[in-house]
Structures are given as structure tokens and as C-alpha cells.
Amino acid sequence: MNNGLTIPANGALDFLSLGALVHRLDPGVIPFRKANHCDIHVSGGEFNVSANLSDCFRLKTGVASAMVDYPIGDLIAERVRAMGVQPFYKKFKHDGVRGPNMATVYSDRGQGVRAPVVFYNRSNEAAGQLKKGDFDWNQIFGAGVRWFHSGGIFAALSETTGELIVEAMQAAKKAGAVTSFDLNYRQKLWDIWGSSGTSGAASPRRSMCSAASSSTSTCSSATRRISRRASVSKVRMSRRSRSSIPPPSTP
């Protein structure tokens, strides 16, 4: 299949994502104010791509993320293993009271004319504390990574997560991996640390876009759209009948 991309033929990992792992509490069609139990789902905007490529297409995938040493972290780590995704964790110790924490997402599905409701508890989130230097990219990419991916949700968590994405993108490109970035915009997250809609916010977004793409005009256009809080055409790898990543070559 000719997709216009120069994807390395082989590697220890077909796909690696960088982002936050979260657990989502789901009461189903019952609103939270009436719920007395919830299902727990493990997800993450960037992790979901790795999980689906592993589960649906049996590709070798990984995720670089934060992990906290407490029972919620254990639950999330178990689900990552169950999806066949290789983890690369920066580990944090929970103090038993305040954290750091693995983020919680609350989402009921809605019913009929009642719309779904989604809200977060990302207070003292471990993933938001990730920064440049937390991962040995030379070692990770040195083993061979065919495709590297991150996205706007992780970028919005703190001032340091965007810098970490740029560092990882640069290392991935140096190693010859294809890079991609999901322009997923969450105004609530950008607003938390006061960067939404400001010229200061545009700079890290432009850097991340430039690191993931060789098209300067495309990056500049995307950055302007995000800064205006306009709707952004999202670059997603969805669960389709065929993966965009061809299977590794066999000797």
C-alpha cells in the first residue's frame, strides 16, 4: 500500500505513543446524581491508539507515561498489560493523601434528549508533572520504533508536557521514525494553567506541530486555528478495517 510515508521496515516497536493514562468512571445511562455504581475503563487519548493497534491488528506497540505506585496505578498498569502494550513509565510514589494521582474522568453516556456529561479530576496529576529528561529516548528509539505519536490532550496538562513532546518528537525524527500529532483541543485543560488564547500558548503548539511535521505552512495554519479556539480537523488513527501502518517486513 502506497501511503506516501517512509515507514521503517522493522523495529522493536511498530508504534509508540506518549501521553497520560486515565481511569474513567462510567455509570452508563444513569446520571451521576442517581448512580450507585460505576464501571471502570482505562484509556487516554494517546494510549488508545497504541491499545487499538495492538488489540485489533496485533502490532507491537508501547506507551510512555507516568505511573503512580498505589492501587489505582496497579489497576491501570494491569489493563495496559492486558491490551498487549509495552509500558515505559516514569514512576511516582503516592503519599497516601494528596497524590500524585492518576487522573479520573467521569462520564455518563446520556440517554435520549439528555446529553452525555463529562468532567475531570486531574488535581495533582502525575502525568502533568512529566518533563524533559524523564525518559531515555536514545535507548527507547535505539531499539527501533517505526512510528511515534502524541497529542494535544497531553500537551495541555502543564507547561512541561509540551516541552517533553517536542523533545520526544525530535528524538523520534532523528531515529528515522514516522511522527504524528493529534490536534485534539480541550479548552478546559488549556485554561487551567492560563495559556489558552494567548500568544504564549501558540509558541509551544507551533513547536510541537513543527516537530511532528515537515510542512511549515500546515503547522502555521493549524496553530492559528487552535489559537482562535476554532474547530480543528483532528488527525486520528481510528479503528478501521485496515491499519495505516503496514506489517513489519519478514526476513
C-alpha positions in Angstrom: 0.0 0.0 0.0 1.4 3.4 -1.1 0.6 5.9 1.6 3.3 8.4 0.8 5.2 7.8 4.1 8.6 6.3 4.5 8.0 3.9 7.4 10.9 1.8 8.6 10.5 -1.8 7.6 11.3 -3.2 11.1 11.7 -2.2 14.7 11.3 -3.5 18.2 8.0 -1.4 18.3 5.7 -0.7 15.4 4.1 2.2 17.3 4.9 4.2 20.4 2.7 6.9 22.0 3.4 9.5 24.7 0.5 10.6 26.9 -1.4 10.4 30.1 -3.1 7.2 31.3 -6.5 7.8 33.0 -9.3 5.8 34.5 -12.8 6.6 33.6 -15.8 6.1 35.9 -18.9 5.2 33.8 -22.4 4.8 35.4 -23.8 4.0 31.9 -27.1 5.7 31.1 -27.7 6.6 34.7 -26.7 10.2 35.6 -24.1 10.5 38.4 -26.6 12.1 40.8 -28.6 8.9 40.7 -25.8 6.3 40.3 -24.9 3.8 42.9 -22.1 2.0 41.0 -19.7 2.6 38.0 -17.7 0.6 35.6 -14.0 1.5 35.4 -12.4 1.9 32.0 -8.7 2.7 31.3 -7.9 5.0 28.5 -6.0 8.0 27.3 -6.2 10.0 24.1 -2.7 8.9 23.0 -2.7 5.4 24.7 -5.9 4.4 22.9 -4.1 4.4 19.6 -1.4 2.0 20.9 -4.1 -0.2 22.6 -6.2 -0.5 19.4 -3.3 -1.1 17.1 -2.2 -3.9 19.4 -5.6 -5.4 20.0 -7.1 -5.1 16.5 -4.0 -5.5 14.3 -1.6 -7.4 16.6 1.1 -4.7 16.1 3.9 -4.3 18.7 3.1 -1.1 20.5 4.2 0.8 23.5 3.2 3.8 25.7 5.4 6.3 27.6 3.6 7.7 30.5 3.5 8.4 34.2 2.6 5.7 36.7 1.8 6.1 40.4 2.6 3.4 43.0 -0.9 2.9 44.5 -3.9 0.6 43.9 -5.4 2.8 41.1 -2.0 2.8 39.4 -1.9 -1.0 39.7 -5.3 -1.3 38.1 -4.3 0.9 35.2 -1.0 -0.9 34.7 -2.8 -4.3 34.6 -5.1 -3.0 31.8 -2.2 -1.7 29.8 -0.6 -5.2 30.0 -3.9 -6.8 29.1 -4.0 -4.8 25.9 -0.6 -6.1 25.0 1.1 -2.6 25.2 4.7 -2.3 26.4 4.9 0.4 29.1 7.7 2.9 29.6 6.9 4.5 32.9 8.2 7.4 34.9 7.2 6.2 38.4 5.8 8.4 41.2 5.2 7.5 44.9 1.8 8.3 46.3 1.9 10.0 49.7 -1.4 8.3 50.8 -3.3 11.6 51.0 -2.7 14.1 48.2 -1.0 12.1 45.5 0.4 12.4 42.9 -2.6 10.9 41.2 -3.7 9.1 38.1 -6.4 11.2 36.5 -10.0 10.4 36.9 -12.6 11.1 34.1 -16.3 11.0 35.0 -18.6 10.3 32.0 -22.2 9.2 31.9 -23.5 8.2 28.4 -26.6 10.3 28.4 -30.0 9.0 27.4 -32.5 10.2 24.8 -32.5 14.0 24.9 -30.2 14.1 27.9 -26.7 14.7 26.6 -23.7 12.9 28.0 -21.9 14.5 30.9 -18.1 14.5 31.1 -15.9 16.1 33.8 -12.5 15.5 35.3 -10.4 15.3 38.4 -6.9 15.9 37.3 -5.7 17.5 40.5 -2.0 16.8 41.2 -1.9 14.5 38.2 1.4 12.6 37.8 1.3 12.9 34.0 1.2 16.7 34.3 4.5 16.6 36.2 6.3 14.8 33.4 9.1 16.9 31.9 12.1 16.8 29.6 14.7 14.3 30.6 12.2 11.9 32.3 12.7 9.2 29.5 15.8 7.8 27.9 14.7 8.4 24.3 18.1 7.3 22.9 17.6 3.9 24.5 13.9 3.6 23.5 14.3 4.7 19.9 17.7 2.9 19.7 15.9 -0.4 19.8 13.8 0.6 16.8 10.5 2.4 16.7 8.6 2.7 13.4 6.1 5.3 14.3 5.9 7.8 17.2 2.7 9.6 18.3 1.5 12.2 20.8 -1.4 14.7 21.0 -3.0 17.9 22.2 -4.6 16.5 25.4 -1.2 15.6 26.9 0.3 18.8 25.7 -2.4 20.8 27.6 -1.7 19.2 31.0 1.1 21.6 32.0 3.9 23.8 30.7 6.4 20.9 30.9 4.4 18.3 28.9 4.6 20.3 25.7 8.3 20.6 26.1 8.5 16.8 26.6 6.6 16.2 23.4 9.0 18.3 21.4 12.0 16.5 22.9 10.4 13.1 22.0 9.5 14.2 18.5 13.0 15.4 17.8 14.5 12.1 19.1 12.0 10.1 17.0 12.8 12.0 13.8 16.5 11.6 14.5 16.0 7.9 14.8 14.1 7.8 11.5 10.6 7.1 12.9 7.4 8.5 11.3 5.8 11.1 13.7 2.2 12.1 14.2 0.4 14.6 16.4 -3.3 14.6 17.2 -4.5 18.2 17.2 -7.1 17.4 19.9 -8.1 20.6 21.7 -9.6 20.7 25.2 -10.2 24.3 26.2 -10.8 23.4 29.8 -7.3 21.9 30.1 -5.5 24.8 28.5 -7.4 27.3 30.7 -6.3 25.6 33.9 -2.7 26.9 33.6 -3.7 30.2 31.9 -2.3 29.7 28.5 -5.4 29.4 26.3 -5.8 32.0 23.6 -2.5 33.8 24.4 0.5 34.3 22.2 2.5 32.3 24.8 0.2 29.3 24.2 0.8 29.4 20.4 4.5 29.0 20.7 4.6 25.5 22.3 1.8 24.4 20.0 3.8 25.6 17.0 6.9 23.9 18.2 5.0 20.6 18.7 3.4 20.8 15.3 6.7 21.7 13.6 8.4 18.8 15.4 5.8 16.3 14.1 5.6 17.7 10.5 7.9 18.9 7.8 5.2 21.2 6.4 5.7 24.6 7.9 2.6 26.1 6.2 0.4 23.3 7.5 1.8 23.8 11.1 1.3 27.5 11.0 -2.2 27.2 9.7 -3.1 24.6 12.4 -1.6 26.8 15.1 -3.6 29.8 14.1 -6.8 27.7 14.1 -6.1 26.4 17.6 -5.2 29.8 19.0 -8.5 31.2 17.7 -10.3 28.3 19.5 -11.8 27.3 16.2 -12.8 23.8 15.4 -9.7 21.8 14.5 -9.6 19.0 12.0 -8.3 16.2 14.1 -5.7 13.8 12.8 -6.7 10.5 14.3 -5.8 6.9 13.8 -9.2 5.2 14.1 -10.2 1.6 14.4 -10.7 0.8 10.7 -10.7 -2.3 8.6 -7.0 -1.7 7.8 -4.2 -0.2 9.7 -2.2 2.7 8.2 1.0 1.0 9.5 2.0 -1.9 7.2 3.1 -5.1 9.0 6.8 -5.4 9.6 8.9 -6.9 6.9 9.9 -10.5 7.4 13.5 -11.7 6.7 
